[in-house]
Amino acid sequence: MVNKQNWLNVINIDSVYSSDKQRQAFSLFTMIGIAIVVITLLVFLNYSVYSPILTVALVIVNFTIISCAIYFIKTGKLEIVALISMIIVFIMCIALTYTGGKENTALYWLMFYPVVTFASLGVRLGCWLGLSLLLCCIALLYGPNFGQVSYGDVEKTRFIASFSLVFLFSFIGEYFRHKSHLAIADITLEQKQDAYTDPLTGVANRRFITSHFLKLAQTRPEQYLPFSILLIDLDNFKSLNDTYGHGFGDTVLIEFTKLLESQFSTSALKSRYGGEEFVVILPKLKSAEATLLADDFRECVAKHLMITNDNKKVTITCSIGVAQVNEVEGYSNGLKEADEFLYRAKALGRNKVISINN
Ligand SMILES: Nc1nc2c(ncn2[C@@H]2O[C@H](COP(=O)(O)OP(=O)(O)OP(=O)(O)O)[C@@H](O)[C@H]2O)c(=O)[nH]1
């Protein structure tokens, strides 16, 4: 089988990635929403109890994360917004630990951090930020007179143990989710490409034209229209099969595909339409030029020697019908016209190119 064609690269699995992005965005914005509500309530209810540094920090956090949310809505740049938000929340967690929060309950609020960081930033940044927060907290809790409050020994060890466990399980969850996501994405892409590839020759199949090419031409007509259709049929293929065997027939189809690949530019879409019939679509090319290219190709095929298993030299020929398509809706009629020209080429003795121009 020849390598998968460039054209098949237009097949993508954007839907798989977009649902993963939705998951990230949903985790992040749930946190942002809760953070905004909680911070606003905390500031309103406790500003007389909080130290000024904590109140100012909370107000700055609120404004910044609201700005981040607006920036995301305007630009759709999730990664940078997630990173900025999580760094700000990181600083807020440090400020909270430093001041102790209301009745020294700061440490309870930190548990969500690894969960959201892994969910919105992935394994690498999740590890960096989660571990950094843990280390900063250890320094604050055990460092000499660092914080404004002193936490009890039991409270400190329980916090470190619980935070480490949450971090560890968030890491395990995200690491394996990401790994399986990549594996599923690979399989999905491969299956999708296989569905549009001819298994014997590796070129696109008939379904690719209607499912992908015509849609592309519809969305970017300036790049594709008008295009020419070459409907190519190998001559007397049945007798070749009967004489040299089906296996050799397969080899000829593969060899023929290689000729298609080498003789037409990469912008040409080569596809196996079925059996010994191929369709080549030449974007931005009118019927007159396409007929000349088709004739060059026909000659090249006729000159090409194929070697059978018992070292006999065999040549094949092909007949080609050419039609021009000016708009996507005209594809079926174009194909029908090319088929009529192909039929005429066969009737005129095969090894011919027929179009409106000859
Ligand atoms: N080896 C092989 N043969 C195939 C394949 N697909 C279709 N064929 C054969 O292609 C032959 C097509 O025969 P016909 O439709 O009679 O066409 P032809 O012999 O080429 O005659 P003309 O088209 O009139 O020149 C049949 O014998 C099919 O079995 C394939 O994948 N491999």
The ligand as an SDF file (V2000), in Angstrom:
LIG
                    3D

 32 34  0  0  0  0  0  0  0  0999 V2000
   -7.2360   -7.4890   -9.0080 N   0  0  0  0  0  0  0  0  0  0  0  0
   -8.3170   -6.7580   -8.7610 C   0  0  0  0  0  0  0  0  0  0  0  0
   -9.3020   -6.7380   -9.6700 N   0  0  0  0  0  0  0  0  0  0  0  0
  -10.3760   -5.9710   -9.4440 C   0  0  0  0  0  0  0  0  0  0  0  0
  -10.5010   -5.1970   -8.2730 C   0  0  0  0  0  0  0  0  0  0  0  0
  -11.6780   -4.5460   -8.3270 N   0  0  0  0  0  0  0  0  0  0  0  0
  -12.2760   -4.8930   -9.4750 C   0  0  0  0  0  0  0  0  0  0  0  0
  -11.4890   -5.7500  -10.1670 N   0  0  0  0  0  0  0  0  0  0  0  0
  -11.7350   -6.4030  -11.4540 C   0  0  0  0  0  0  0  0  0  0  0  0
  -11.7580   -5.4240  -12.4590 O   0  0  0  0  0  0  0  0  0  0  0  0
  -12.4470   -6.0310  -13.5650 C   0  0  0  0  0  0  0  0  0  0  0  0
  -13.2790   -5.0000  -14.2480 C   0  0  0  0  0  0  0  0  0  0  0  0
  -13.7820   -5.5840  -15.4090 O   0  0  0  0  0  0  0  0  0  0  0  0
  -14.7290   -4.8400  -16.4230 P   0  0  0  0  0  0  0  0  0  0  0  0
  -15.6880   -3.9720  -15.6570 O   0  0  0  0  0  0  0  0  0  0  0  0
  -15.3100   -5.8830  -17.3120 O   0  0  0  0  0  0  0  0  0  0  0  0
  -13.7970   -3.8590  -17.1920 O   0  0  0  0  0  0  0  0  0  0  0  0
  -12.5470   -4.1210  -18.1290 P   0  0  0  0  0  0  0  0  0  0  0  0
  -12.1810   -5.5420  -18.2570 O   0  0  0  0  0  0  0  0  0  0  0  0
  -11.4670   -3.2060  -17.5980 O   0  0  0  0  0  0  0  0  0  0  0  0
  -13.0670   -3.6090  -19.4840 O   0  0  0  0  0  0  0  0  0  0  0  0
  -13.1990   -2.1060  -19.9830 P   0  0  0  0  0  0  0  0  0  0  0  0
  -13.4410   -1.2510  -18.7930 O   0  0  0  0  0  0  0  0  0  0  0  0
  -14.3710   -2.1200  -20.9220 O   0  0  0  0  0  0  0  0  0  0  0  0
  -11.9380   -1.7800  -20.6780 O   0  0  0  0  0  0  0  0  0  0  0  0
  -13.2630   -7.1880  -13.0190 C   0  0  0  0  0  0  0  0  0  0  0  0
  -12.7230   -8.3890  -13.4790 O   0  0  0  0  0  0  0  0  0  0  0  0
  -13.0710   -7.0700  -11.5100 C   0  0  0  0  0  0  0  0  0  0  0  0
  -13.0230   -8.3280  -10.8800 O   0  0  0  0  0  0  0  0  0  0  0  0
   -9.4440   -5.2610   -7.3110 C   0  0  0  0  0  0  0  0  0  0  0  0
   -9.4650   -4.6330   -6.2700 O   0  0  0  0  0  0  0  0  0  0  0  0
   -8.3660   -6.0370   -7.6110 N   0  0  0  0  0  0  0  0  0  0  0  0
  1  2  1  0
  2  3  2  0
  2 32  1  0
  3  4  1  0
  4  5  2  0
  4  8  1  0
  5  6  1  0
  5 30  1  0
  6  7  2  0
  7  8  1  0
  8  9  1  0
  9 10  1  0
  9 28  1  0
 10 11  1  0
 11 12  1  0
 11 26  1  0
 12 13  1  0
 13 14  1  0
 14 15  2  0
 14 16  1  0
 14 17  1  0
 17 18  1  0
 18 19  2  0
 18 20  1  0
 18 21  1  0
 21 22  1  0
 22 23  2  0
 22 24  1  0
 22 25  1  0
 26 27  1  0
 26 28  1  0
 28 29  1  0
 30 31  2  0
 30 32  1  0
M  END
$$$$
